[in-house]
């Protein structure tokens, strides 16, 4: 449809109306808008942005949406909110790293081909697969060990929350504290485990390798891990889990054995997902907030895109959140 012909104005007038130029005669604006509504025209904002040299689109790479873990779903939600408030669109990539570890590099390359202005890689520990990837747009990681020269890293401080969690258990009188871990071949799981060991040392507690159960960081992994700890000749009186999902799996095993967290055994998760407030009992945890991490990641990415002179060195500090699933050891 030729909107200019229908409205009996020039193409430049159509452009000025669509771009809300204030100098256009109000009568012409009403005439053009009536024709636009009549023909159902919708401007291609992406094409217009690219013509101006900006796509106002950013990439977000996450993983593990399968298996029911809501952590990355919450990352997407809050990253999208931050982007929309700043006038940006988000292109989301899901990496199937278990089947194909280099998939994160494929996602980043495809995003660059679609002219994103920057990419946030929030897969935790997958930055190694981007070392030889020819990406020339700004990138932001969270908790990365090594990053590319045009990238930013948000430092993750796991120890702050872990130390307070262990101290809380020690103050209650616990001596045998178990740890329910995900696969330690994953750098994110190894980092959390090392934070636990440091926290134990800081509290003057003896670390007992027998009290570490290494399973998948999933609902089923948590259930199996708790079962293995309970089957020990001398089970732990408290268990700290690598994430909330495994902690909730552990709750299922406790319930099946007639035990209750917060009464018979102390249980602590990690992440502080929304569901922690609704478990029975409500789950004491270490806050590794998806909303806060997503917000930091977007702010850091925007600074990189806009080449800000004063760039903030972001650090996320985990925090202990006390609810109802801890207690003193049973005599």
SVG drawing of the C-alpha trace seen along z (x, -y; Angstrom):
<svg xmlns="http://www.w3.org/2000/svg" viewBox="-9 -23 51 71">
<polyline fill="none" stroke="black" stroke-width="0.4" points="0.0,0.0 1.2,-3.5 0.4,-5.4 1.7,-8.7 -0.6,-8.4 -3.6,-7.6 -2.9,-10.4 -2.0,-12.8 1.3,-13.8 5.0,-13.2 7.0,-10.2 9.1,-12.5 6.0,-13.6 5.0,-10.0 8.5,-9.4 8.3,-12.5 4.8,-11.4 6.0,-7.9 9.1,-9.3 6.9,-11.7 8.6,-14.9 6.8,-17.7 7.0,-20.2 4.5,-18.4 1.1,-20.1 -1.3,-18.4 -3.9,-18.1 -1.4,-16.2 -0.6,-14.0 -4.2,-13.0 -4.7,-12.4 -1.6,-10.1 -2.5,-8.3 -5.9,-7.6 -4.5,-6.0 -1.9,-4.0 -4.7,-2.6 -6.9,-1.9 -4.2,0.2 -2.9,1.8 0.6,0.7 3.2,1.6 6.7,0.0 9.7,2.2 11.5,0.9 14.5,3.3 15.1,2.1 14.9,-1.5 17.3,-0.9 19.8,0.9 19.6,-2.0 20.7,-4.3 23.6,-1.9 22.0,-0.4 19.9,2.8 19.0,2.2 19.1,5.9 21.2,7.9 21.9,11.6 21.4,13.8 22.9,17.3 21.6,19.6 21.5,23.4 19.7,26.1 16.1,25.2 15.3,28.9 14.9,30.8 12.5,28.4 15.2,26.1 13.6,22.7 16.9,20.8 17.6,20.0 13.9,19.3 14.1,16.6 17.4,15.3 15.6,14.8 12.6,13.1 14.6,10.5 17.2,9.9 14.3,9.3 12.7,6.8 15.9,4.9 16.4,4.8 12.8,3.7 13.1,0.8 16.2,-0.3 14.5,-0.1 16.3,3.2 15.1,6.4 16.6,9.7 17.6,12.6 17.8,15.8 20.0,18.8 19.8,22.1 22.9,24.2 22.7,28.0 26.2,28.3 25.7,31.8 25.3,33.1 27.5,30.6 29.8,28.4 30.7,26.1 27.1,25.2 27.7,22.0 30.1,20.8 27.5,21.6 24.9,19.6 27.2,16.6 28.2,16.7 24.6,16.8 23.7,13.9 26.6,11.8 25.3,12.7 21.9,11.2 23.7,8.0 23.2,8.0 25.0,5.1 26.3,7.3 25.9,10.8 25.5,11.9 26.8,15.4 25.1,16.6 25.8,20.4 28.4,20.3 31.6,22.0 31.1,22.3 33.3,19.4 36.2,21.7 34.3,22.7 34.4,19.1 38.2,18.6 38.7,19.3 35.4,17.9 35.6,14.9 33.2,12.6 33.7,8.9 30.8,7.6 30.9,6.8 30.3,9.8 29.6,10.2 30.1,13.3 29.2,14.2 31.7,16.1 34.1,16.7 37.8,17.8 39.1,16.5 37.4,14.0 38.1,12.5 39.8,9.1 36.5,7.3 34.5,8.9 33.5,8.1 33.2,10.5 30.9,10.2 32.8,11.7 30.8,14.3 31.6,14.4 30.2,17.8 32.1,17.7 30.2,14.9 26.9,16.8 28.5,20.2 30.6,19.0 27.5,17.6 25.6,20.9 28.3,23.1 28.7,20.7 24.9,20.9 25.1,24.7 28.2,24.6 26.5,22.2 23.6,24.8 26.2,27.4 26.5,29.4 29.8,31.3 29.0,33.6 27.9,31.4 27.3,33.2 27.5,31.6 25.2,32.6 27.1,31.7 26.5,31.7 29.1,33.2 32.4,31.7 33.5,31.8 31.3,28.7 33.3,25.6 30.2,23.9 29.7,27.0 33.4,27.2 33.5,23.5 30.6,24.0 32.2,27.1 35.5,25.2 33.6,22.4 32.0,25.0 35.5,26.4 36.8,22.9 33.8,22.1 34.3,25.3 37.9,24.3 37.0,20.8 34.6,22.1 37.2,24.4 35.2,27.5 36.8,30.7 36.1,31.6 35.1,35.2 35.1,36.4 32.8,39.3 30.1,36.7 30.2,35.5 27.6,37.0 28.3,36.2 25.3,36.6 23.5,34.6 22.3,31.1 18.7,32.0 15.6,33.1 16.5,36.8 20.1,36.1 19.2,34.4 16.9,37.3 19.6,39.9 22.3,37.9 20.3,37.5 19.5,41.2 23.3,42.0 24.1,39.7 21.4,41.2 22.7,44.7 26.1,43.9 26.9,45.7 26.9,42.3 24.8,39.9 25.4,36.1 23.2,34.1 23.1,31.2 23.3,31.1 24.2,28.2 23.2,28.6 24.7,27.2 21.4,25.7 17.8,25.4 16.5,28.0 18.7,30.7 17.7,29.6 14.0,30.0 14.8,33.4 16.5,34.1 13.2,33.1 11.4,35.8 13.8,38.5 13.5,37.2 9.7,37.3 9.7,40.8 11.7,41.9 9.5,40.1 12.0,37.4 11.5,33.7 14.0,31.0 14.1,28.4 13.2,31.1 15.3,34.2 18.0,32.8 19.2,29.4 19.0,28.7 20.3,25.7 19.9,25.0 21.7,22.6 20.1,20.0 17.0,18.7 14.5,19.6 11.0,18.2 9.7,21.7 12.0,21.9 9.4,19.8 6.7,22.3 8.3,25.7 7.3,27.5 9.2,26.4 10.3,23.2 13.9,23.7 16.9,22.0 19.2,21.2 22.1,19.1 20.9,16.3 22.3,16.5 19.5,14.4 18.6,14.8 17.0,11.4 20.0,9.6 22.5,11.4 20.4,10.7 20.2,7.0 24.0,6.8 24.7,8.6 22.5,6.2 24.0,3.1 27.5,4.3 26.6,5.2 25.0,1.8 28.2,0.1 30.2,2.1 27.9,1.4 27.9,-2.4 31.7,-2.3 31.2,-4.0 34.2,-5.8 33.7,-4.7 32.9,-1.0 31.7,0.5 33.6,3.6 30.6,5.7 30.8,8.3 27.8,10.4 28.0,11.5 25.9,14.5 23.9,14.1 22.6,16.5 18.8,16.6 17.4,18.2 14.0,19.9 12.6,23.0 14.6,26.0 17.5,25.9 17.6,27.0 20.0,28.2 21.4,31.8 19.3,34.5 21.0,36.0"/>
</svg>
